[in-house]
Amino acid sequence: MARNKFPEETVTLILDTAQKLFLEKGYEHTTIQDIIDNLGGLTKGAIYHHFTSKEDILNAVTERLFKENSLAQKWKKISKDSSLSGAQKLKAMFYEAIVDEQEQKFRSMGIHLQNMPHMLSDLVLRSVNDIAPNAIKPILEEGIKDGSIKVPLAKELAEVISLLANVWLNPLVFPMSDGDIENKCQVILSMMAMLGVDVTDMYPAIYNMNKQINEMDNRN
């Protein structure tokens, strides 16, 4: 196939192909050559005309995947639900972060963030500078006000919760066995109970999240 005369179509083809391979084989096990072999005749030069590396392609795939952030929309809907207490909203947001389809697709790519310091650094900074103050802190303040959350200092607490959920409990950062999940869940359950939030029924969702990552690793 001749090189596409329309750059945007070429980029779309590359990203579609790369995303399909990342989901099937895992990011770590997909090479630039794999992507080239599935482009129907496009050359390596066509890829490097638009992208500098496999990581650059991943960044573009991820940006496209989260262009319409479904999780943010779900969180916004939860935050406006006047029938829920602050504690119930916090639990609902935590659950949606685990089962959201876009988040699951990202996890299915088998990316190990310890091998990608730039993405890991971005995750840490977003956890503290964006997610904590803009999504979690208002809910904690609401819970403190309505009495459903027992611990004050909403700003600091929001940062801790965000870092625990996005980094410490994230199998893309720290691969975990079932035993690790059990132990970490016990810690999370105890901490959340101190806040007045019961998340004892969320272990299956966390277990399935970790299982999704381990199955991708075992497949390759």
Backbone bond lengths (Angstrom), bond angles and torsions (degrees), N, CA, C in turn:
res aa  C-N    CA-C-N  psi(-1)  N-CA   C-N-CA  omega(-1)  CA-C   N-CA-C  phi
1 M - - - 1.455 - - 1.514 109.55 -
2 A 1.306 117.86 132.33 1.459 120.91 179.10 1.510 109.96 -68.60
3 R 1.310 114.92 156.88 1.461 119.62 178.88 1.525 109.58 -60.25
4 N 1.322 116.23 134.19 1.448 122.11 -177.80 1.524 110.62 -61.62
5 K 1.339 116.73 130.75 1.461 120.43 -179.08 1.525 111.53 -73.31
6 F 1.330 117.15 -15.39 1.453 120.98 -177.33 1.527 108.94 -108.22
7 P 1.339 117.45 108.19 1.474 121.00 -175.07 1.515 113.80 -54.61
8 E 1.336 117.02 -39.38 1.463 118.86 -177.97 1.524 111.74 -64.46
9 E 1.337 116.39 -32.95 1.466 119.57 177.59 1.528 110.54 -71.34
10 T 1.317 116.38 -36.45 1.459 120.55 177.11 1.519 110.53 -63.95
11 V 1.327 116.49 -45.11 1.463 121.08 179.07 1.520 110.40 -61.64
12 T 1.334 116.57 -44.02 1.467 120.54 179.23 1.520 111.19 -60.55
13 L 1.330 116.79 -42.83 1.462 121.00 179.01 1.530 110.84 -62.34
14 I 1.315 116.48 -44.47 1.469 120.28 179.82 1.519 110.41 -62.25
15 L 1.332 117.02 -45.63 1.465 120.57 -177.40 1.529 111.22 -68.66
16 D 1.332 116.78 -39.99 1.474 119.66 177.43 1.525 110.25 -60.99
17 T 1.325 116.00 -44.97 1.464 121.52 -178.65 1.524 110.72 -65.66
18 A 1.322 115.89 -46.42 1.462 120.11 -178.62 1.529 110.97 -63.31
19 Q 1.324 117.41 -44.73 1.461 119.91 -179.49 1.524 111.14 -61.80
20 K 1.327 117.00 -42.29 1.471 121.22 178.42 1.531 110.31 -59.80
21 L 1.327 117.13 -44.53 1.462 121.08 -179.59 1.526 111.52 -69.52
22 F 1.321 117.52 -40.09 1.469 120.27 178.17 1.521 110.32 -60.07
23 L 1.340 116.72 -39.78 1.463 120.48 -179.37 1.531 111.33 -72.84
24 E 1.335 116.71 -33.75 1.468 120.20 -178.03 1.522 112.42 -81.44
25 K 1.325 117.03 -44.74 1.457 121.80 -171.90 1.533 113.22 -105.96
26 G 1.330 116.52 -20.29 1.453 120.63 -172.16 1.524 109.86 92.89
27 Y 1.312 116.46 143.50 1.460 120.82 -178.25 1.520 111.77 -58.16
28 E 1.341 116.21 -44.41 1.459 120.68 -175.30 1.529 111.98 -62.53
29 H 1.336 116.87 -27.70 1.461 121.16 -174.56 1.526 112.54 -103.53
30 T 1.309 117.33 6.41 1.461 121.39 176.38 1.525 108.93 -102.54
31 T 1.312 116.79 128.78 1.460 121.19 179.57 1.533 110.00 -104.80
32 I 1.315 115.39 164.73 1.462 120.02 173.94 1.527 109.91 -57.94
33 Q 1.343 116.06 -38.50 1.461 119.70 179.68 1.523 111.25 -63.70
34 D 1.338 117.67 -37.37 1.468 120.82 175.99 1.525 110.30 -57.87
35 I 1.318 115.68 -43.91 1.462 120.33 -179.59 1.525 110.08 -64.31
36 I 1.328 116.83 -44.97 1.464 121.58 179.34 1.526 110.88 -59.41
37 D 1.335 115.75 -42.77 1.462 120.90 -176.93 1.528 112.63 -64.14
38 N 1.335 116.56 -19.02 1.463 120.51 -177.79 1.530 112.92 -108.83
39 L 1.326 116.78 14.98 1.464 121.05 -178.13 1.526 113.46 -96.93
40 G 1.309 116.19 5.23 1.460 119.10 175.24 1.511 114.92 66.22
41 G 1.326 117.69 32.02 1.454 120.05 175.55 1.513 115.13 115.05
42 L 1.314 118.20 -13.06 1.460 119.65 176.08 1.528 109.39 -66.39
43 T 1.306 116.73 147.70 1.456 121.77 -174.91 1.524 112.28 -95.63
44 K 1.331 114.62 169.75 1.461 120.25 175.17 1.529 110.36 -59.25
45 G 1.325 115.79 -34.60 1.460 119.83 178.91 1.519 112.45 -61.81
46 A 1.347 116.02 -34.05 1.468 119.71 178.89 1.521 110.75 -65.16
47 I 1.333 115.61 -37.87 1.463 119.43 177.85 1.522 110.35 -67.30
48 Y 1.335 116.23 -50.11 1.461 119.66 -174.90 1.525 112.79 -73.55
49 H 1.318 116.67 -10.00 1.460 119.62 172.03 1.531 110.24 -70.56
50 H 1.341 115.95 -28.47 1.460 120.53 -176.24 1.528 113.21 -110.29
51 F 1.332 117.16 -27.12 1.469 120.69 -175.07 1.528 109.79 -134.03
52 T 1.323 115.66 144.28 1.466 119.57 -176.90 1.520 112.79 -89.42
53 S 1.344 118.05 -19.64 1.467 120.94 -174.78 1.526 110.00 -165.14
54 K 1.319 115.41 172.88 1.469 119.95 175.37 1.526 110.26 -63.97
55 E 1.336 116.95 -37.80 1.466 120.18 178.43 1.530 110.66 -64.16
56 D 1.316 116.66 -36.40 1.463 120.81 176.93 1.524 110.28 -63.01
57 I 1.334 116.62 -39.76 1.465 120.97 176.59 1.522 110.02 -64.27
58 L 1.345 116.42 -43.80 1.457 120.42 178.69 1.530 110.84 -59.08
59 N 1.316 117.12 -43.30 1.465 120.49 179.15 1.523 110.94 -59.01
60 A 1.334 116.20 -41.17 1.464 120.38 179.86 1.528 111.10 -69.68
61 V 1.342 116.82 -39.99 1.463 120.98 176.88 1.526 110.00 -61.45
62 T 1.333 116.27 -44.66 1.464 121.07 -179.07 1.522 111.13 -65.48
63 E 1.323 116.29 -43.66 1.473 120.10 179.41 1.522 110.42 -60.47
64 R 1.327 116.10 -42.07 1.462 119.91 179.35 1.523 111.19 -67.53
65 L 1.328 116.50 -40.32 1.458 121.59 -178.87 1.516 111.37 -60.71
66 F 1.347 116.23 -39.48 1.453 120.35 -176.39 1.530 113.00 -101.47
67 K 1.337 116.40 16.97 1.464 119.25 -178.96 1.520 110.84 -58.05
68 E 1.318 115.39 -44.43 1.458 119.99 172.94 1.522 106.08 -106.47
69 N 1.326 115.32 96.06 1.461 121.36 -171.76 1.525 110.47 -74.66
70 S 1.327 115.60 96.23 1.467 119.85 -177.65 1.520 112.03 -65.19
71 L 1.351 116.79 -32.59 1.465 119.66 -179.94 1.523 110.65 -66.02
72 A 1.317 117.51 -41.86 1.459 120.82 178.74 1.525 110.60 -61.03
73 Q 1.331 116.68 -38.49 1.463 120.20 179.04 1.529 110.78 -67.72
74 K 1.327 116.59 -39.35 1.468 119.81 178.00 1.526 110.39 -65.40
75 W 1.340 116.55 -42.83 1.459 120.35 178.83 1.525 111.11 -62.44
76 K 1.320 115.59 -39.29 1.464 119.99 179.48 1.526 110.39 -63.05
77 K 1.332 116.24 -41.68 1.462 121.00 178.67 1.529 110.72 -64.15
78 I 1.334 116.05 -41.87 1.467 120.39 178.40 1.526 110.93 -62.98
79 S 1.320 116.31 -43.47 1.467 120.61 -176.93 1.525 112.11 -62.76
80 K 1.345 116.63 -25.99 1.460 120.85 -178.09 1.529 112.94 -93.00
81 D 1.313 116.76 -2.27 1.474 120.81 -177.18 1.527 109.56 -77.97
82 S 1.304 116.77 103.06 1.467 121.50 -176.39 1.525 113.26 -71.93
83 S 1.335 117.15 -10.35 1.466 119.71 179.78 1.529 112.20 -82.14
84 L 1.343 116.95 -10.38 1.457 121.43 -177.57 1.525 111.25 -104.27
85 S 1.320 116.05 143.94 1.459 120.80 172.29 1.525 108.90 -77.86
86 G 1.316 116.23 170.34 1.457 119.77 177.50 1.517 111.98 -59.09
87 A 1.326 116.87 -41.51 1.466 121.05 179.73 1.520 111.09 -64.09
88 Q 1.323 117.17 -41.27 1.460 120.74 179.43 1.529 111.22 -66.79
89 K 1.317 116.52 -36.77 1.463 120.27 177.75 1.525 110.70 -65.63
90 L 1.340 116.63 -41.50 1.463 120.32 179.55 1.523 110.31 -61.59
91 K 1.306 117.22 -43.64 1.460 121.68 179.09 1.533 110.68 -64.23
92 A 1.331 116.98 -43.29 1.457 120.95 -179.24 1.532 110.92 -63.90
93 M 1.328 117.39 -38.68 1.463 121.30 179.00 1.527 110.67 -66.20
94 F 1.320 116.48 -41.58 1.456 121.87 178.97 1.530 109.93 -61.27
95 Y 1.332 116.10 -44.66 1.464 120.71 -179.26 1.533 110.86 -63.85
96 E 1.330 117.14 -45.26 1.463 120.23 -178.67 1.523 111.86 -62.77
97 A 1.330 116.97 -33.37 1.469 120.39 178.63 1.524 111.19 -64.09
98 I 1.331 116.65 -29.57 1.468 121.11 -179.43 1.527 111.85 -80.16
99 V 1.346 116.96 -39.00 1.466 119.89 -171.69 1.531 113.27 -100.50
100 D 1.335 118.70 -4.46 1.461 121.01 -178.38 1.533 110.44 -57.35
101 E 1.330 116.63 135.35 1.466 121.87 -174.70 1.526 112.07 -63.00
102 Q 1.336 117.73 -42.13 1.455 119.95 179.75 1.525 111.04 -64.60
103 E 1.325 116.05 -41.38 1.463 120.04 178.40 1.525 110.48 -63.83
104 Q 1.328 116.51 -39.15 1.461 120.28 179.21 1.525 110.95 -65.87
105 K 1.319 117.58 -39.40 1.468 120.60 177.81 1.524 110.26 -62.79
106 F 1.335 116.20 -43.11 1.462 119.93 179.35 1.526 110.20 -61.17
107 R 1.339 116.64 -45.23 1.464 120.08 179.49 1.523 111.05 -63.94
108 S 1.349 117.37 -32.38 1.464 121.34 -177.98 1.519 112.93 -69.66
109 M 1.321 117.43 -12.31 1.459 120.17 178.55 1.525 112.21 -75.96
110 G 1.323 117.30 -8.74 1.458 120.14 174.60 1.518 113.60 67.10
111 I 1.331 116.25 37.49 1.465 120.13 -179.96 1.526 108.86 -84.28
112 H 1.324 116.68 129.06 1.461 120.50 175.84 1.530 107.74 -101.50
113 L 1.315 115.25 106.05 1.464 119.95 -170.53 1.526 113.00 -68.56
114 Q 1.336 117.73 -18.87 1.463 118.39 174.84 1.526 111.02 -64.91
115 N 1.333 116.36 -24.09 1.464 120.90 178.48 1.524 112.31 -89.24
116 M 1.340 115.65 -1.98 1.462 120.42 -176.92 1.529 108.82 -130.86
117 P 1.331 116.84 77.69 1.468 121.03 -173.01 1.519 114.19 -57.99
118 H 1.326 117.44 -32.29 1.467 118.73 -179.34 1.530 111.03 -67.28
119 M 1.320 116.84 -43.57 1.463 120.15 178.48 1.519 111.11 -67.90
120 L 1.326 116.73 -38.26 1.460 120.60 179.09 1.526 110.64 -65.41
121 S 1.319 116.01 -43.84 1.462 120.20 177.85 1.524 110.74 -61.36
122 D 1.327 116.37 -41.93 1.464 120.43 178.68 1.520 110.91 -62.90
123 L 1.338 117.12 -39.39 1.459 121.36 179.25 1.527 110.94 -63.45
124 V 1.334 116.56 -44.91 1.462 120.81 179.62 1.528 110.86 -62.06
125 L 1.334 116.14 -47.23 1.468 120.11 -177.95 1.528 111.45 -66.21
126 R 1.326 116.96 -41.18 1.467 119.51 177.85 1.519 111.12 -64.63
127 S 1.332 116.30 -35.27 1.465 120.27 179.29 1.519 111.37 -60.30
128 V 1.338 115.66 -42.45 1.468 120.48 -175.71 1.527 112.07 -87.45
129 N 1.327 116.75 -40.99 1.462 120.12 -171.23 1.520 114.90 -92.83
130 D 1.321 117.60 -15.99 1.461 120.38 -177.23 1.526 112.08 -123.84
131 I 1.336 116.26 -62.66 1.463 120.00 -174.43 1.523 111.53 -63.61
132 A 1.328 117.07 -46.49 1.472 119.78 -177.46 1.526 112.52 -61.13
133 P 1.339 119.59 -54.98 1.468 118.58 -176.40 1.520 114.60 -73.04
134 N 1.322 117.78 -32.41 1.463 120.20 -172.26 1.528 114.26 -93.34
135 A 1.323 117.58 -27.65 1.467 120.16 -176.84 1.528 113.08 -111.00
136 I 1.334 116.72 -45.30 1.469 119.88 -172.10 1.527 113.02 -89.30
137 K 1.326 117.37 -43.85 1.465 120.83 -176.55 1.538 113.20 -56.27
138 P 1.352 119.97 -46.68 1.467 119.09 178.81 1.522 113.32 -59.01
139 I 1.343 116.35 -35.99 1.468 119.91 179.28 1.529 110.40 -69.47
140 L 1.333 116.70 -40.33 1.457 119.81 177.40 1.519 110.82 -63.66
141 E 1.311 116.79 -42.08 1.466 120.48 178.74 1.525 110.51 -61.76
142 E 1.316 115.99 -38.87 1.466 120.41 177.58 1.525 110.34 -65.33
143 G 1.347 115.96 -42.86 1.459 119.87 179.72 1.518 112.67 -66.26
144 I 1.324 116.50 -37.82 1.461 120.45 176.98 1.527 109.64 -64.05
145 K 1.323 115.55 -40.59 1.471 120.47 -178.50 1.524 111.57 -68.26
146 D 1.350 117.23 -41.05 1.472 118.43 -177.97 1.527 112.71 -86.72
147 G 1.337 116.91 -2.55 1.457 121.16 175.26 1.509 115.46 87.31
148 S 1.347 118.08 1.01 1.465 119.74 -177.87 1.525 111.97 -82.52
149 I 1.328 117.61 -18.14 1.465 122.46 176.45 1.523 108.00 -115.12
150 K 1.329 116.71 127.49 1.459 121.90 -166.83 1.523 114.64 -94.91
151 V 1.318 117.85 -11.89 1.464 120.47 -174.48 1.533 109.78 -106.47
152 P 1.347 118.64 130.57 1.468 120.70 179.70 1.541 111.71 -80.16
153 L 1.314 116.61 -159.09 1.472 122.76 179.40 1.528 110.80 59.52
154 A 1.311 115.64 63.14 1.465 121.44 -174.26 1.528 112.38 -61.27
155 K 1.320 118.15 -39.06 1.468 120.65 -176.74 1.526 110.93 -61.51
156 E 1.330 116.31 -53.16 1.470 120.81 -177.96 1.519 111.30 -66.05
157 L 1.322 115.78 -39.78 1.459 120.33 179.80 1.527 110.98 -64.34
158 A 1.327 117.01 -39.53 1.464 120.80 178.49 1.523 110.91 -62.06
159 E 1.324 116.77 -39.53 1.467 120.29 179.45 1.527 111.01 -65.96
160 V 1.332 116.61 -42.08 1.472 120.36 179.61 1.528 110.56 -63.45
161 I 1.330 116.38 -47.14 1.463 120.61 -178.93 1.526 110.22 -61.48
162 S 1.333 116.62 -43.65 1.462 120.61 -178.89 1.525 111.83 -63.29
163 L 1.328 116.74 -42.89 1.471 120.34 179.69 1.527 111.29 -68.41
164 L 1.316 117.09 -39.95 1.465 119.86 178.69 1.525 110.85 -62.80
165 A 1.325 116.17 -45.97 1.461 120.56 -175.99 1.528 111.92 -71.18
166 N 1.335 117.09 -43.09 1.460 120.91 -172.96 1.524 114.43 -87.11
167 V 1.325 116.91 -21.23 1.465 119.81 -176.40 1.531 111.19 -120.13
168 W 1.312 117.50 -62.85 1.464 121.32 -172.89 1.528 112.48 -64.44
169 L 1.341 116.26 -37.25 1.464 120.36 -178.18 1.535 111.60 -99.04
170 N 1.312 116.91 13.04 1.460 121.74 -176.62 1.533 109.96 -96.45
171 P 1.343 118.15 113.71 1.471 120.11 -178.69 1.523 113.35 -66.98
172 L 1.328 118.42 -13.94 1.458 120.07 174.89 1.525 111.30 -75.60
173 V 1.342 116.01 -19.75 1.465 120.84 177.56 1.521 110.35 -97.42
174 F 1.340 115.29 -50.16 1.468 120.93 -179.64 1.524 109.31 -122.62
175 P 1.338 117.97 99.51 1.466 120.19 176.73 1.523 110.49 -55.38
176 M 1.342 116.09 139.60 1.460 119.88 -173.52 1.522 111.46 -133.20
177 S 1.320 115.33 142.60 1.462 121.49 169.88 1.529 107.87 -84.13
178 D 1.341 115.88 173.10 1.461 118.94 176.14 1.524 110.70 -60.10
179 G 1.333 115.99 -36.07 1.460 119.77 178.70 1.520 111.90 -65.37
180 D 1.331 115.84 -39.87 1.466 120.11 176.69 1.523 110.60 -61.35
181 I 1.334 115.69 -42.97 1.461 120.22 179.33 1.528 110.35 -61.17
182 E 1.331 116.52 -44.24 1.468 120.58 179.03 1.523 110.15 -57.00
183 N 1.333 116.66 -49.53 1.467 120.80 -176.68 1.525 111.62 -65.33
184 K 1.327 116.29 -44.35 1.464 118.83 -179.66 1.522 111.12 -66.55
185 C 1.324 116.32 -37.34 1.465 119.14 178.17 1.522 111.02 -64.10
186 Q 1.323 116.69 -37.21 1.470 119.21 178.30 1.522 110.26 -62.39
187 V 1.321 116.06 -39.91 1.472 119.57 177.79 1.522 110.36 -65.65
188 I 1.330 116.51 -46.10 1.470 120.71 179.39 1.522 110.82 -61.59
189 L 1.336 116.71 -43.80 1.467 120.77 179.96 1.518 111.06 -59.88
190 S 1.326 116.22 -42.94 1.461 120.63 -179.65 1.522 111.26 -66.19
191 M 1.327 116.49 -43.74 1.463 119.97 -179.82 1.521 111.34 -65.42
192 M 1.320 116.32 -44.03 1.460 119.20 -179.30 1.524 111.25 -67.46
193 A 1.336 117.02 -33.34 1.470 120.40 177.11 1.524 110.39 -63.58
194 M 1.332 116.88 -35.31 1.464 120.31 176.82 1.525 111.30 -63.07
195 L 1.335 115.60 -29.85 1.466 119.65 177.90 1.520 111.82 -79.59
196 G 1.342 115.88 -17.20 1.451 119.97 -174.84 1.516 112.53 96.45
197 V 1.357 116.33 15.82 1.467 121.07 -178.07 1.526 109.07 -111.98
198 D 1.327 116.25 119.72 1.468 121.47 -179.71 1.520 109.62 -93.13
199 V 1.328 116.72 113.52 1.469 120.78 179.56 1.532 110.98 -120.08
200 T 1.319 116.54 25.91 1.469 120.28 -176.03 1.529 112.72 -62.66
201 D 1.342 117.46 -23.22 1.465 119.83 -177.84 1.532 112.61 -89.81
202 M 1.333 117.15 6.35 1.456 119.88 -176.36 1.524 113.33 -98.20
203 Y 1.325 117.89 -3.50 1.458 120.25 -179.42 1.527 112.57 -57.01
204 P 1.360 119.89 -43.67 1.480 118.61 179.85 1.529 112.90 -56.84
205 A 1.330 117.44 -38.79 1.462 120.41 -179.28 1.528 110.61 -67.01
206 I 1.331 116.62 -40.06 1.463 120.67 178.57 1.530 110.03 -67.61
207 Y 1.320 116.36 -42.04 1.471 120.96 177.76 1.533 110.69 -59.57
208 N 1.344 116.83 -44.89 1.461 120.51 -179.29 1.526 111.69 -65.53
209 M 1.341 116.46 -34.74 1.455 120.17 176.60 1.528 109.97 -61.23
210 N 1.322 117.17 -45.91 1.455 121.04 179.72 1.528 111.25 -68.32
211 K 1.323 116.96 -37.94 1.466 121.61 178.98 1.521 110.74 -61.18
212 Q 1.336 116.19 -38.02 1.461 121.58 179.18 1.537 110.42 -59.14
213 I 1.309 116.39 -42.85 1.464 120.77 -179.54 1.530 110.61 -69.89
214 N 1.325 117.21 -45.01 1.470 120.76 -177.98 1.527 111.32 -64.32
215 E 1.335 117.39 -36.01 1.455 120.04 178.74 1.524 110.94 -66.32
216 M 1.322 116.72 -36.98 1.464 120.39 176.94 1.534 109.66 -63.96
217 D 1.340 117.09 -43.58 1.466 120.36 179.88 1.518 111.39 -64.85
218 N 1.337 116.95 -40.29 1.460 120.80 -177.28 1.514 112.31 -72.74
219 R 1.331 116.81 -22.21 1.450 122.20 -178.93 1.519 111.38 -71.71
220 N 1.349 115.70 -22.98 1.465 119.99 -173.80 1.519 111.82 -115.96
